[in-house]
Amino acid sequence: MKNIYPIFNNMLSKEEKERQLHQRGVTLWFTGLSGSGKSTIAVALERRLALQGVLCKVLDGDNIRSGINSDLSFSDMDREENIRRTAEICKLFNDTGIVTIAAFVSPNAYLRALARSIIGEGNIMEIYISTPLAECERRDVKGLYAKARQGGITDFTGISARFEEPKSADISIDTTNRSVESCVDEIMNRIASRVVYELQY
């Protein structure tokens, strides 16, 4: 079949860009309930990696839904499209050698598999922030659980919509009674070999 996208053959490869940046392009996909600590840890991880000279980008519901996905609702179809577009963005960043930290509830196995299929099996690590519902609801940082309990939000994950726990996440962390720093320490120890680029001379 004729290649209808010949420009891809002429662009710099992912490997060439990784060598230029001295790092590997990978997506760290955070999943977990609202209030579990996904975004807090993602931002802290970005800062820690930046201190080591690693170029990163954090994507979460706020910066994605306020911009490129501002046209999407919270219907099942639009939730899927939200994850699909986000995964495509992650893939583009990864192809540029950038470490992408994506923090999304992504509440079921289908959505997480969709993201993995787009980004590529070798380019994604799934990090499950497994903080229990009771603790997430106790924090209720945005007041969403209270609103959901009162019927103000329908199909809210953990209350009126089910969250499917990942069965084979690369990393699983319960943030209950743990500092952000200790959580970041654990993640840093586990991702080092996937992020640092060993130059070949």
N, C-alpha and C positions, 0 to 999 in steps of 0.2 A: 504494500500500500504506500502511495506517495506521501512523503512527509509534508504536511500542510503548514507546519510551524518551523521552518528552517532556521529562524533566528535563534532558537534555543541551542543549535549546534555551534553558534558563533559566540555565545555569551561566555563569560568567565564561569568556570565550574565551581561548585560548592567547595571542593577540595582546595582550589586555588585561593579562594577567599578565606578559607580557614587558615591556610598557611600565612596569608597576609596579616591576619588578626592574631595568630598564635593561639587559637582556641577552636573548639568544635561547636558547630551549630546544632543545638538540641533544644527540644521543648520540654519543660518541666510542667506537667499538667496537674494542677491542684484540683482535687474534687472533695466535696464534703458539704455538710449542711450550712445554711446561712448562720453566721455567728460562730462558726467552728474555729476561725482564725486563719482562713486561707489567704485573704488579702494582706492581713497584718504580717504574716510570715513571708509572703511573697515579696513585699516591699523591703522587709529586713534582709531577706536573702539577696535581693538585687543590690542593696548597699554593700553587703559583705563581699559579694562577687566583684563589684566595682572597685573595692579597695584592693583587690588582687589583680586589677587591670582587665577584668573580663567585661566585655560589652554586652549589656542585657537590655531587655525590654519587658515590662510587666503589662499584661493585658488582663482586664477584669471586667465585670459587668458594667461598672461605671464608665470607664473610658471607651468601651466598645458600644454600649447602648446609647451613649450620648452623642455618638458620631456616626460611624459607618453603619451601625445597626439601629439607628434612631427610628427607622420606618417599621420596625418589628414590634409585634405585640407579645403577649405571653401565652398565646395559644400553643398547642402541641406542635403544630406545623412551624410556627415562627420560632419556638424554642429550638427546634431542630435546625432551622436555618441559621439561627444565632450561633450555634456550635459549628455548623458547617463553614460559615464565613470566617469565624475565628480560627478554625483549624487551617484554612487556606492562608490566612495571614501569618500564622505560626510557620507554615511551610516556607513562605516567602522569606521570612526573617531567617529561618534555619539555613536556607539556600545561600544566604548572604554571610553565614558564619556567626550569626548572632544567637546568644542564648536567650530563649523566650520563656517567660514565666507566665503561664496562663492560669488564672484562678476563677473557676466557674463551678457552680453547684453540680452541673452535668449529672443529674440524679439517677440515671439508669445505665445499664450495661450497653444498650444500643447506642446511646449518644457518645459514650466514651470509646466504643469500638469505631464509630464513625470518625471521630477525631483521629484515632490511631491510624485508620486506613488512609486518611488524607495526608497526615504528617509523615507517615512511614514508620514501620516497626522499629527500625534502628535509630530513629531520630526523636523518640519520645520516652519519657519516664513518667509514670503515673504516681502521684503522691497523694495518698488518701489522708486527709485531716479528719481523724475518726472521733473527734470530740462528741460525746453523747448528746442526744436531743435535750435532756434536762439541763445540761450545762449551757448549751447554745441558747436555750430559752431563758435561762437565768440572766445571761448577759444581755440579750435582746438589744444589741447596739443600736439598731435602726428602728426599734419598736414594731418590727414586722410580725413577730410571733403574737404579740398582744392584739394587733389588728386582725390577724388571721383567726385567732381564737374568738374574736367578736364577730366574725363573718365578713369583715371588711376586705379580706383578700381571699379569693377562691383559688383552689388548686395550689396551695402553698406547701412546698416540700417540707415534709416532716410533720405537718399537721393534717392537711386534707389531701395531700398527694404523697405517694410513697417514695422513699429514697432507697435504692438498691445498693447495698454495700459492695464495693469492689472485692472480688475474690482473689485477685492476684496482683494487687498494687505493688509497685517496686519498693515503695516506702509507705509505712503507715504510722501516723503519729497522733496520739491523743493529747491535746493541749491542756487538759484539766490539770491544774496544779503544776504546770511547767512554765518556765519563762520563755519568752520569744527567743532569747539568745540560745538556750539549750536546744530548742527545736531547730534553729538554724544550724547549730553545730552538728547535729545529727545528720541533717540533709547534706551539709557541705562534705562530711566524711563519706557519704554514700555516692555523691555525684562527681567527685573529683576526677575519676578516670574517664568520665563521659564528657567532661568539659575541657580539660587541659589537653592541648595539642602537642604531641611529641614530634618535634621537627625531625625530619629525615634528611640527613646530609649525604 
